Amino acid sequence: MTSVGNITEDLCKICDGRIECAPTAILLISLIHTLYGHIGSEPDYFGDNKDVLKSESKAHGDSYTRYKPGYRFKLLEDDRNDDGFSKNLEYDFIVVGGGTAGCVVASRLSENRKWKVLLIEAGPEQPKIASIPGLTSEFKGSALDWQYSMRPKKGFCQNRHTKGCEVVQGRVLGGTSTINDMAYMRGSPADYDEWALNGNEGWSFSQVLPYFKYSEGNYDKDISKSKFFHSTQGPLDVGRYPYVDDNVDVLLSAFNELGYNYTDVNGRNQLGFMRIQTMSYFGERVSSYTAFIEPIRKLRTNIDVITEALVTKILFEDNRDSLKAIGVEYMSNGTKVTVKASKEVILSAGAINSPKLLMQSGIGPKEYLEYLDIKVFYDLPVGGNFHDHLSVCLPVIKLTKTATTSKFSEKLKDITNYYSKGLGPLSANFQVVSFFETSMSDILKTPDIEFRFRGHESNMYYNKLDVCTSLLTPKSRGQIVLNGTDPIFGTPLIYPNFLKHASDEKKLLEGIQEVVKLFDTEVFKEAEFEFDPRPILNNECSEHERVSEEFWSCIIRQFSAPLHNYVGTCKMGPSKDPESVVDNSLRVYGVTNLRVVDSSIIPKITRGSTAAPVIMIAEKASDLIKTAWY
């Protein structure tokens, strides 16, 4: 959204006193909020009882339980007696985290009407505004996000200055699937076969494909006709956006001119390009919540969903020869609540908060937890193996005749069009994706670089495109640790160690050298797509010769950023693997009745966005749990 100066003057004329004169972006969002509702305020776990925070943060080891809760907490409506006390704080299963995986698990387990299931989410209900694809970038750093950040490093994310790499993790029902870019990418079949070869029996591609199809409801006729790879019957709607601007066709044609094949990246061959499949239904986001929980929430009496409740501890029964998970503690409205699980506690809090909760509960690296005075129940390498797709996004495609910038009056029409018909720029975000195999690829005919394109600073109205080159097969590994000053309520410390392995930068460099070939295509020239280096030269990289590897290496360090597909911190693997935290049934080693079901169990990241793999993991885990307890 550019040219704010002149537009703002026009906007001031229509301000009615309730909205201050502001840039067009702010006013647009204000108008959309009026139609769709507000994101809301930050969750308040402590209410008027702020002393809980102080007492908890000072406590260590067994003394964590010294706070004695009263009965002022907000109870679930079905569990309240006339005297206001709880009549049922015991469930068969407790699912911690109502995110991408948690919603799936809770829904599938509640299919057995004899089982009572509790789903606990730290964030609020999913607001209607989150369903608008064009506004995805607005949710980063909002009340729907955990607002974490990575530890600043000189080797990457340098254009972020003192902020370091941003972290996007959903704190809302639906989790990150409520605020992400909605891409539906399964990864390469080789990803899952490699999991199986490394000792994770049952996780080869042929064994996980049925779980992908079980959740998928693909309404795209061109894609769904491939019955071997796709299904039209699942609860998760998958298709393409109804709106396609001119730039999408230009990009697709340019890749075709370079010799890339148009492919279904979720099919047999991932190498090539396509107009992306998304978790959406005709211009509306489909999150894990709207697909799996919303349709059944009022129909099933055996599932309870509680929001704005922060789980602070997993409770264990510690016998001499066994350790058993028996429940959780959570904070809600200023009071600590204890809930018991007769069968299992299922941790689905994500690749950052799942290891955090395990460690603050006493499951993690022994020496480190003892250093923090946390009672150690079991010594496991929790928090290690952290990795993500590192992306380098360069705002270098300057548009002229295909720019999508519009006058404010036209934007108002777009809002009306979307509100009434679900069409127009608000119904889409990035759409073009391409997969490329570098000369250093580990597995023949599988990609290790992804290209995607997005409007600069706006999904809808822009005159410049960002070219994003992402590393699909990173070898660098980082770590997540607790905040030593406040292990429970403090923000976890995230050390990504991006680009630590030399091959990561080399692959990114080869990817950038490949994608700039687009500027030599006739399609780009006819559309007047121009390479504009000015936006990336306002730093020390301008000191290097622009065609040199040193220049592009500097650019990578400046403009690298995580793609927010965090995985690996509760790694799945055989018991002989010193990095493993869970087995191939996702059970935490050394503990009974405790599983981790989310992206943290992924041993090695898949080649593509991780929402679809996480939903598959949750589907398979639900089957494993049902089999264990039937």
C-alpha positions as CSV (number, residue, x, y, z in Angstrom):
1,M,0.0,0.0,0.0
2,T,1.9,3.0,-1.3
3,S,1.5,6.7,-2.1
4,V,0.0,7.2,1.3
5,G,0.4,11.0,1.3
6,N,-2.2,11.9,-1.3
7,I,-4.6,9.2,-0.2
8,T,-4.5,10.3,3.4
9,E,-5.9,13.7,2.4
10,D,-8.8,12.1,0.6
11,L,-9.4,9.9,3.6
12,C,-9.6,12.8,6.0
13,K,-12.6,14.1,4.0
14,I,-14.6,10.9,4.9
15,C,-13.5,10.6,8.5
16,D,-16.5,10.8,10.7
17,G,-14.8,11.5,14.0
18,R,-14.7,7.9,15.1
19,I,-11.6,7.1,13.0
20,E,-8.6,9.3,13.1
21,C,-7.0,10.3,9.8
22,A,-4.5,7.6,9.1
23,P,-2.7,5.8,6.2
24,T,-4.9,3.8,4.0
25,A,-3.7,0.5,5.4
26,I,-4.9,1.4,8.9
27,L,-8.3,2.6,7.7
28,L,-8.8,-0.4,5.5
29,I,-8.2,-2.7,8.4
30,S,-10.5,-0.6,10.6
31,L,-13.3,-0.9,8.0
32,I,-12.8,-4.7,7.7
33,H,-12.8,-5.0,11.5
34,T,-16.2,-3.3,11.5
35,L,-17.5,-6.0,9.1
36,Y,-15.8,-9.0,10.6
37,G,-15.1,-8.3,14.2
38,H,-11.9,-7.4,16.1
39,I,-8.8,-9.5,16.9
40,G,-9.3,-8.7,20.6
41,S,-6.9,-8.0,23.4
42,E,-4.0,-10.0,24.9
43,P,-5.2,-13.0,27.0
44,D,-5.0,-12.2,30.7
45,Y,-4.2,-15.4,32.6
46,F,-3.8,-13.7,36.0
47,G,-6.9,-11.4,36.3
48,D,-6.8,-9.4,39.4
49,N,-4.5,-11.8,41.1
50,K,-1.1,-10.6,39.9
51,D,0.6,-12.1,43.0
52,V,0.3,-15.5,41.4
53,L,2.9,-14.4,38.8
54,K,5.3,-13.4,41.4
55,S,5.0,-16.5,43.6
56,E,5.2,-18.8,40.6
57,S,8.2,-17.2,39.1
58,K,10.1,-17.3,42.4
59,A,9.2,-20.9,43.1
60,H,11.5,-23.8,42.1
61,G,11.3,-27.6,42.0
62,D,8.5,-29.0,44.3
63,S,7.7,-25.6,45.7
64,Y,6.0,-24.7,42.4
65,T,2.8,-26.1,43.9
66,R,2.9,-24.0,47.1
67,Y,0.2,-21.6,45.8
68,K,-3.2,-22.7,47.0
69,P,-6.0,-21.9,44.5
70,G,-9.4,-20.7,45.5
71,Y,-12.6,-21.3,43.5
72,R,-12.9,-18.1,41.7
73,F,-11.8,-19.4,38.3
74,K,-14.2,-19.5,35.3
75,L,-15.5,-23.1,35.1
76,L,-16.8,-24.8,32.0
77,E,-20.5,-24.3,31.8
78,D,-21.2,-28.0,31.8
79,D,-19.0,-28.6,34.9
80,R,-20.6,-26.0,37.2
81,N,-22.8,-27.0,40.1
82,D,-25.3,-24.6,41.8
83,D,-22.7,-23.8,44.4
84,G,-20.1,-22.8,41.8
85,F,-17.8,-25.7,42.4
86,S,-16.5,-28.0,39.7
87,K,-18.3,-31.3,39.4
88,N,-15.9,-32.8,36.8
89,L,-12.2,-31.9,36.5
90,E,-11.2,-35.3,35.3
91,Y,-11.1,-36.4,31.6
92,D,-10.0,-39.4,29.7
93,F,-7.7,-37.3,27.5
94,I,-6.3,-33.8,28.0
95,V,-5.0,-32.1,24.8
96,V,-2.7,-29.2,25.6
97,G,-2.8,-26.7,22.7
98,G,-5.8,-26.1,20.4
99,G,-3.6,-25.5,17.4
100,T,-3.0,-27.1,14.1
101,A,-2.4,-30.6,15.6
102,G,-4.4,-30.3,18.8
103,C,-7.7,-29.5,17.1
104,V,-7.4,-32.6,15.0
105,V,-6.5,-34.9,17.9
106,A,-9.3,-33.6,20.1
107,S,-11.8,-34.0,17.4
108,R,-10.8,-37.5,16.4
109,L,-10.6,-38.8,20.0
110,S,-14.1,-37.3,20.8
111,E,-15.5,-39.5,18.0
112,N,-15.6,-42.2,20.7
113,R,-18.6,-40.9,22.7
114,K,-17.5,-42.9,25.8
115,W,-14.3,-40.8,26.1
116,K,-14.3,-37.3,27.7
117,V,-11.9,-35.0,26.0
118,L,-10.6,-31.6,27.2
119,L,-8.9,-29.2,24.7
120,I,-7.0,-26.4,26.4
121,E,-5.9,-23.3,24.4
122,A,-3.8,-20.4,25.7
123,G,-5.2,-18.0,23.1
124,P,-8.7,-16.7,22.3
125,E,-11.5,-18.0,20.1
126,Q,-10.7,-17.7,16.4
127,P,-12.0,-14.3,15.2
128,K,-13.9,-14.1,11.9
129,I,-11.3,-11.6,10.6
130,A,-8.8,-14.4,10.5
131,S,-10.7,-16.0,7.7
132,I,-9.6,-13.3,5.2
133,P,-6.6,-14.5,3.2
134,G,-5.5,-11.0,2.2
135,L,-4.9,-10.0,5.8
136,T,-2.5,-12.8,6.8
137,S,0.5,-10.5,7.3
138,E,-1.6,-8.4,9.7
139,F,-1.7,-11.1,12.3
140,K,2.0,-11.3,12.9
141,G,2.8,-9.7,16.2
142,S,-0.9,-9.3,17.1
143,A,-2.8,-10.8,20.0
144,L,-3.2,-14.0,18.0
145,D,0.6,-14.5,18.0
146,W,2.9,-15.5,20.8
147,Q,5.1,-12.6,19.9
148,Y,8.4,-14.5,20.5
149,S,11.6,-13.5,18.9
150,M,14.9,-15.3,18.2
151,R,18.1,-14.4,19.8
152,P,19.9,-11.7,17.7
153,K,22.8,-13.0,15.7
154,K,25.2,-11.3,13.3
155,G,25.1,-14.1,10.7
156,F,21.4,-13.8,9.7
157,C,18.3,-11.5,9.8
158,Q,20.7,-8.5,9.9
159,N,18.2,-6.1,8.3
160,R,16.0,-6.6,11.4
161,H,18.7,-4.7,13.4
162,T,18.3,-5.2,17.1
163,K,15.0,-7.2,16.8
164,G,16.6,-10.4,15.4
165,C,14.5,-12.9,13.5
166,E,10.8,-12.7,14.0
167,V,8.8,-15.7,15.2
168,V,5.3,-16.4,14.2
169,Q,3.4,-18.9,16.3
170,G,-0.4,-18.8,16.6
171,R,-1.9,-18.2,20.0
172,V,-5.5,-18.8,19.1
173,L,-7.9,-21.7,18.4
174,G,-6.5,-23.2,15.2
175,G,-3.0,-22.1,16.2
176,T,-0.6,-21.2,13.4
177,S,-3.1,-22.6,10.9
178,T,-5.3,-19.5,11.8
179,I,-2.6,-16.9,11.0
180,N,-0.3,-18.6,8.4
181,D,-0.1,-18.3,4.6
182,M,-2.5,-21.2,4.2
183,A,-0.2,-23.2,1.9
184,Y,-1.1,-26.9,1.5
185,M,2.2,-28.7,0.9
186,R,2.9,-32.3,1.9
187,G,6.6,-32.3,1.1
188,S,8.4,-34.9,-0.9
189,P,7.7,-38.7,-0.5
190,A,11.5,-39.0,0.1
191,D,11.1,-37.0,3.3
192,Y,8.9,-39.7,5.0
193,D,10.9,-42.6,3.5
194,E,14.0,-41.0,5.1
195,W,12.1,-40.9,8.5
196,A,11.4,-44.6,8.2
197,L,15.0,-45.5,7.2
198,N,16.3,-43.7,10.3
199,G,14.3,-46.0,12.5
200,N,10.8,-44.6,12.6
201,E,8.8,-47.6,11.6
202,G,5.4,-46.9,10.2
203,W,6.3,-43.4,8.9
204,S,7.2,-44.1,5.3
205,F,5.4,-42.2,2.6
206,S,3.2,-45.2,1.6
207,Q,2.2,-45.5,5.3
208,V,1.4,-41.8,5.9
209,L,-0.3,-41.1,2.5
210,P,-3.7,-42.6,3.8
211,Y,-3.6,-40.1,6.7
212,F,-3.0,-37.1,4.3
213,K,-6.0,-38.3,2.3
214,Y,-8.2,-39.0,5.3
215,S,-8.2,-35.3,6.2
216,E,-8.2,-33.9,2.7
217,G,-11.3,-32.6,1.0
218,N,-9.9,-31.4,-2.3
219,Y,-12.5,-29.5,-4.4
220,D,-10.0,-28.6,-7.2
221,K,-11.1,-30.8,-10.1
222,D,-7.8,-30.7,-11.9
223,I,-5.9,-32.0,-8.8
224,S,-8.5,-34.2,-7.2
225,K,-8.9,-36.4,-10.3
226,S,-5.6,-38.1,-9.1
227,K,-7.3,-40.5,-6.7
228,F,-4.1,-42.2,-5.7
229,F,-2.7,-39.0,-4.1
230,H,-5.9,-37.0,-3.3
231,S,-9.3,-37.3,-1.6
232,T,-12.4,-35.2,-1.8
233,Q,-14.0,-36.6,1.3
234,G,-12.1,-35.2,4.3
235,P,-13.1,-32.3,6.6
236,L,-10.1,-30.1,5.5
237,D,-11.0,-28.1,2.4
238,V,-8.1,-27.8,0.0
239,G,-8.2,-25.8,-3.3
240,R,-7.1,-22.6,-5.0
241,Y,-8.0,-19.0,-4.4
242,P,-10.8,-17.7,-6.6
243,Y,-8.9,-14.5,-7.4
244,V,-5.8,-14.4,-9.7
245,D,-4.1,-11.1,-10.6
246,D,-2.1,-10.6,-13.8
247,N,1.2,-11.1,-12.0
248,V,0.4,-14.7,-11.1
249,D,0.0,-15.6,-14.8
250,V,3.2,-13.7,-15.7
251,L,5.2,-15.7,-13.1
252,L,3.8,-19.0,-14.1
253,S,4.5,-18.3,-17.8
254,A,8.1,-17.2,-17.0
255,F,8.8,-20.5,-15.2
256,N,7.4,-22.4,-18.2
257,E,9.7,-20.4,-20.5
258,L,12.7,-21.4,-18.3
259,G,11.8,-25.1,-18.9
260,Y,10.2,-25.9,-15.5
261,N,7.3,-28.4,-15.6
262,Y,3.8,-27.5,-14.3
263,T,3.3,-30.1,-11.6
264,D,1.2,-31.1,-8.6
265,V,3.7,-30.5,-5.8
266,N,1.6,-32.9,-3.6
267,G,1.8,-35.6,-6.2
268,R,4.4,-38.0,-7.5
269,N,6.9,-35.3,-8.7
270,Q,7.6,-32.2,-6.6
271,L,10.1,-30.6,-9.0
272,G,8.4,-27.9,-11.0
273,F,6.0,-25.0,-10.5
274,M,2.2,-24.6,-9.8
275,R,-0.4,-22.2,-8.6
276,I,-0.5,-23.2,-5.0
277,Q,-3.1,-25.3,-3.3
278,T,-4.3,-23.8,0.0
279,M,-6.3,-24.7,3.1
280,S,-9.2,-22.5,2.0
281,Y,-12.7,-22.7,0.6
282,F,-13.6,-20.2,-2.1
283,G,-11.8,-17.3,-0.7
284,E,-12.0,-18.1,3.1
285,R,-9.3,-19.6,5.3
286,V,-9.9,-23.1,6.6
287,S,-8.0,-23.6,9.8
288,S,-7.6,-26.7,11.8
289,Y,-10.2,-25.3,14.1
290,T,-12.8,-24.5,11.5
291,A,-12.3,-27.9,9.8
292,F,-12.1,-30.2,12.9
293,I,-13.6,-28.5,16.0
294,E,-16.2,-25.9,14.9
295,P,-18.5,-28.4,13.1
296,I,-18.7,-30.8,16.1
297,R,-18.2,-28.5,19.1
298,K,-21.9,-28.1,19.9
299,L,-22.9,-31.5,18.8
300,R,-20.7,-33.6,21.0
301,T,-21.2,-33.4,24.8
302,N,-18.0,-35.3,25.5
303,I,-15.6,-32.6,24.3
304,D,-14.9,-29.4,26.3
305,V,-12.9,-26.5,24.9
306,I,-11.4,-23.9,27.1
307,T,-9.6,-20.8,25.8
308,E,-7.3,-18.2,27.4
309,A,-5.9,-20.8,29.7
310,L,-2.2,-21.1,30.1
311,V,-0.9,-24.6,31.0
312,T,2.1,-24.2,33.3
313,K,2.8,-27.8,34.3
314,I,2.3,-31.4,33.5
315,L,1.6,-33.5,36.6
316,F,3.3,-36.8,37.2
317,E,2.9,-39.8,39.5
318,D,6.4,-40.7,40.4
319,N,6.8,-44.2,41.6
320,R,10.3,-45.8,42.0
321,D,10.1,-47.8,38.9
322,S,7.7,-45.7,36.7
323,L,6.7,-42.2,35.8
324,K,3.2,-41.5,34.7
325,A,1.5,-38.4,33.5
326,I,-1.8,-37.9,35.4
327,G,-2.9,-34.3,34.5
328,V,-2.0,-30.7,34.1
329,E,-2.1,-27.3,35.9
330,Y,-3.2,-24.2,34.1
331,M,-3.8,-20.5,34.8
332,S,-7.1,-19.0,34.0
333,N,-8.5,-15.7,35.2
334,G,-6.0,-15.4,38.0
335,T,-6.4,-18.9,39.5
336,K,-4.5,-22.1,39.1
337,V,-6.7,-25.1,38.1
338,T,-5.7,-28.7,38.3
339,V,-7.2,-31.2,35.8
340,K,-6.6,-34.9,35.8
341,A,-6.4,-37.3,32.8
342,S,-7.3,-41.0,33.4
343,K,-5.8,-42.1,30.1
344,E,-3.3,-39.7,28.5
345,V,-2.0,-36.1,28.4
346,I,-1.3,-35.1,24.8
347,L,1.0,-32.2,24.3
348,S,0.2,-30.3,21.1
349,A,1.6,-26.9,21.9
350,G,4.0,-26.5,18.9
351,A,7.7,-26.8,18.3
352,I,8.5,-23.9,20.8
353,N,5.9,-24.3,23.6
354,S,5.9,-28.1,23.7
355,P,9.6,-28.4,24.7
356,K,9.1,-25.4,27.0
357,L,6.3,-27.1,28.9
358,L,8.2,-30.4,29.1
359,M,11.3,-28.7,30.5
360,Q,9.4,-26.6,33.0
361,S,7.6,-29.8,34.1
362,G,10.9,-31.6,34.7
363,I,11.4,-33.5,31.4
364,G,14.6,-32.3,29.7
365,P,18.4,-32.1,29.8
366,K,19.2,-33.0,33.4
367,E,22.2,-30.7,34.0
368,Y,20.4,-27.7,32.6
369,L,17.2,-28.2,34.6
370,E,19.2,-28.8,37.8
371,Y,20.9,-25.5,37.1
372,L,17.5,-23.8,37.0
373,D,16.5,-25.6,40.3
374,I,13.8,-27.5,38.5
375,K,13.1,-31.0,39.8
376,V,14.2,-33.5,37.1
377,F,11.8,-36.4,36.4
378,Y,13.5,-37.7,33.3
379,D,16.7,-36.8,31.4
380,L,15.9,-36.2,27.7
381,P,17.4,-33.9,25.0
382,V,14.3,-31.7,24.8
383,G,14.6,-28.4,22.9
384,G,17.5,-29.6,20.6
385,N,17.3,-30.3,16.9
386,F,15.4,-27.0,16.3
387,H,15.3,-26.1,12.6
388,D,13.2,-24.3,10.0
389,H,13.2,-23.3,6.3
390,L,15.4,-20.3,6.1
391,S,14.2,-17.8,3.4
392,V,15.8,-14.9,1.7
393,C,13.1,-12.4,0.5
394,L,14.3,-9.7,-1.8
395,P,11.9,-6.9,-2.9
396,V,13.5,-6.5,-6.4
397,I,10.7,-7.0,-8.9
398,K,9.5,-3.6,-9.9
399,L,6.1,-3.5,-11.6
400,T,4.7,-0.9,-14.0
401,K,1.7,-1.9,-16.0
402,T,0.8,-4.9,-13.8
403,A,1.0,-3.1,-10.4
404,T,-2.1,-3.6,-8.3
405,T,-2.0,-0.3,-6.4
406,S,-5.5,1.2,-6.3
407,K,-7.3,4.3,-5.2
408,F,-9.1,4.2,-1.9
409,S,-12.5,4.2,-3.5
410,E,-11.6,1.1,-5.5
411,K,-10.3,-0.6,-2.3
412,L,-13.7,0.1,-0.7
413,K,-15.3,-1.7,-3.6
414,D,-13.0,-4.6,-3.0
415,I,-14.1,-4.8,0.6
416,T,-17.8,-4.8,-0.4
417,N,-17.1,-7.4,-3.1
418,Y,-15.4,-9.7,-0.7
419,Y,-18.0,-9.1,2.0
420,S,-20.9,-10.0,-0.3
421,K,-19.3,-12.5,-2.7
422,G,-16.0,-13.7,-1.2
423,L,-14.1,-12.5,-4.3
424,G,-11.4,-9.9,-5.2
425,P,-7.9,-9.2,-3.8
426,L,-8.9,-9.9,-0.2
427,S,-9.7,-13.5,-1.1
428,A,-6.0,-14.4,-1.9
429,N,-2.4,-14.0,-0.9
430,F,0.8,-15.5,-2.5
431,Q,0.0,-18.0,-5.2
432,V,3.1,-19.0,-7.2
433,V,5.5,-21.6,-5.9
434,S,8.3,-23.5,-7.7
435,F,10.7,-26.2,-6.5
436,F,14.4,-26.4,-7.7
437,E,17.1,-29.0,-7.2
438,T,20.6,-27.7,-6.6
439,S,23.8,-29.4,-7.6
440,M,24.2,-30.3,-3.9
441,S,20.9,-32.1,-3.5
442,D,21.1,-35.1,-1.1
443,I,18.5,-37.2,-3.0
444,L,18.3,-37.3,-6.8
445,K,15.2,-35.6,-8.3
446,T,14.1,-34.0,-5.1
447,P,14.1,-30.3,-4.5
448,D,16.1,-28.4,-1.9
449,I,15.1,-24.9,-2.8
450,E,11.6,-23.3,-3.0
451,F,10.8,-20.1,-4.8
452,R,7.7,-18.1,-3.9
453,F,6.5,-14.5,-4.7
454,R,4.5,-12.1,-2.7
455,G,3.4,-8.5,-2.9
456,H,5.9,-6.2,-1.2
457,E,4.4,-5.0,2.2
458,S,0.9,-6.0,1.1
459,N,-0.8,-9.1,-0.2
460,M,-3.3,-7.0,-2.1
461,Y,-2.1,-3.6,-3.3
462,Y,1.6,-3.4,-4.4
463,N,3.9,-2.1,-7.2
464,K,6.8,-4.3,-6.2
465,L,7.2,-8.1,-5.7
466,D,9.4,-9.9,-3.2
467,V,11.3,-12.9,-4.6
468,C,11.7,-15.4,-1.8
469,T,14.3,-18.2,-2.0
470,S,13.9,-20.8,0.7
471,L,16.1,-23.6,1.8
472,L,14.1,-26.8,2.1
473,T,16.9,-29.1,3.5
474,P,18.8,-27.1,6.2
475,K,21.6,-28.9,8.0
476,S,22.0,-26.3,10.7
477,R,20.4,-27.0,14.0
478,G,19.5,-24.7,16.9
479,Q,18.1,-25.0,20.4
480,I,15.3,-23.8,22.6
481,V,15.9,-23.2,26.3
482,L,13.9,-21.8,29.2
483,N,14.2,-18.2,30.3
484,G,16.5,-18.5,33.4
485,T,15.0,-15.4,35.1
486,D,11.4,-16.8,34.8
487,P,11.2,-20.4,33.4
488,I,7.4,-20.6,33.5
489,F,6.1,-17.2,32.4
490,G,9.2,-15.9,30.8
491,T,9.6,-15.9,27.0
492,P,11.7,-19.0,25.9
493,L,15.1,-18.3,24.5
494,I,15.3,-19.4,20.8
495,Y,18.8,-19.9,19.3
496,P,18.2,-20.9,15.7
497,N,21.9,-21.1,14.5
498,F,20.8,-20.5,10.9
499,L,23.6,-20.8,8.3
500,K,25.9,-22.5,10.8
501,H,26.4,-25.4,8.4
502,A,28.3,-24.1,5.3
503,S,26.2,-26.0,2.8
504,D,23.1,-24.0,3.8
505,E,24.4,-20.8,2.5
506,K,25.8,-22.4,-0.7
507,K,22.4,-23.9,-1.6
508,L,20.7,-20.5,-1.0
509,L,23.3,-18.8,-3.2
510,E,22.7,-21.3,-6.0
511,G,19.0,-20.8,-5.6
512,I,19.3,-17.0,-5.9
513,Q,21.5,-17.4,-9.0
514,E,18.8,-19.6,-10.5
515,V,15.8,-17.4,-9.8
516,V,17.3,-14.2,-11.2
517,K,17.2,-16.0,-14.6
518,L,13.6,-15.0,-14.7
519,F,14.6,-11.5,-15.6
520,D,16.0,-12.8,-18.9
521,T,12.7,-14.3,-20.0
522,E,10.6,-12.7,-22.7
523,V,7.6,-13.0,-20.5
524,F,9.2,-10.7,-17.9
525,K,10.3,-8.2,-20.5
526,E,6.8,-8.0,-22.1
527,A,5.2,-7.5,-18.7
528,E,7.9,-4.9,-17.9
529,F,9.0,-6.7,-14.8
530,E,12.3,-4.9,-13.9
531,F,15.1,-5.9,-11.5
532,D,15.4,-3.0,-9.1
533,P,18.5,-3.5,-6.8
534,R,18.0,-0.3,-4.8
535,P,15.9,-1.7,-2.0
536,I,18.6,-4.2,-1.1
537,L,21.7,-2.0,-1.3
538,N,21.1,0.2,1.8
539,N,23.6,-1.7,3.9
540,E,27.2,-2.8,3.9
541,C,26.6,-5.1,0.9
542,S,26.9,-2.2,-1.4
543,E,30.7,-2.3,-0.7
544,H,31.0,-5.5,-2.7
545,E,31.1,-6.0,-6.4
546,R,27.4,-6.8,-7.3
547,V,28.1,-9.8,-9.4
548,S,30.4,-11.4,-6.8
549,E,29.6,-14.3,-4.5
550,E,30.7,-12.1,-1.6
551,F,27.9,-9.7,-2.5
552,W,25.2,-12.3,-2.5
553,S,26.6,-14.0,0.6
554,C,26.2,-10.6,2.3
555,I,22.7,-10.2,0.9
556,I,21.8,-13.6,2.3
557,R,23.0,-12.6,5.8
558,Q,21.1,-9.3,5.5
559,F,17.7,-10.6,4.2
560,S,17.5,-14.1,5.6
561,A,14.5,-14.8,7.8
562,P,12.7,-17.9,9.1
563,L,9.7,-19.2,7.1
564,H,8.0,-20.1,10.4
565,N,7.9,-23.8,9.8
566,Y,9.6,-24.7,13.2
567,V,10.2,-28.4,13.8
568,G,12.3,-31.0,15.6
569,T,12.5,-30.0,19.3
570,C,10.9,-33.2,20.6
571,K,12.4,-35.4,17.9
572,M,10.9,-38.7,17.0
573,G,13.4,-41.5,16.8
574,P,14.5,-44.9,18.0
575,S,15.7,-45.3,21.6
576,K,19.3,-45.7,20.4
577,D,19.2,-42.2,18.9
578,P,20.7,-39.8,21.5
579,E,18.6,-36.9,20.2
580,S,15.3,-38.7,20.4
581,V,12.5,-37.5,22.8
582,V,9.5,-39.6,21.5
583,D,9.2,-43.0,20.0
584,N,7.5,-43.9,16.7
585,S,4.1,-43.9,18.5
586,L,5.0,-40.3,19.8
587,R,5.2,-41.5,23.4
588,V,7.7,-39.6,25.5
589,Y,10.5,-41.8,26.5
590,G,10.6,-42.7,30.2
591,V,7.0,-41.5,30.8
592,T,3.7,-43.4,30.4
593,N,0.5,-41.8,29.3
594,L,2.3,-38.8,27.8
595,R,2.6,-38.1,24.0
596,V,3.7,-35.2,21.9
597,V,1.7,-34.6,18.8
598,D,2.8,-31.6,16.7
599,S,5.6,-30.3,14.5
600,S,8.2,-30.7,17.3
601,I,8.3,-34.5,16.7
602,I,9.4,-34.1,13.1
603,P,13.0,-35.5,13.0
604,K,13.9,-33.8,9.7
605,I,11.9,-31.0,8.1
606,T,9.7,-31.8,5.1
607,R,10.2,-30.0,1.8
608,G,7.5,-27.4,2.0
609,S,5.2,-25.7,4.4
610,T,4.5,-27.9,7.5
611,A,0.8,-27.4,8.1
612,A,-0.3,-30.4,6.0
613,P,2.3,-32.7,7.5
614,V,1.3,-31.6,11.1
615,I,-2.3,-32.4,10.4
616,M,-1.2,-35.8,9.0
617,I,0.8,-36.4,12.1
618,A,-2.2,-35.7,14.2
619,E,-4.4,-38.0,12.2
620,K,-1.9,-40.9,12.5
621,A,-1.4,-40.2,16.2
622,S,-5.2,-40.3,16.8
623,D,-5.3,-43.7,15.3
624,L,-2.3,-44.8,17.4
625,I,-4.0,-43.6,20.6
626,K,-7.4,-45.2,19.7
627,T,-5.6,-48.5,19.0
628,A,-3.8,-48.3,22.4
629,W,-7.0,-47.7,24.4
630,Y,-9.7,-49.7,22.6
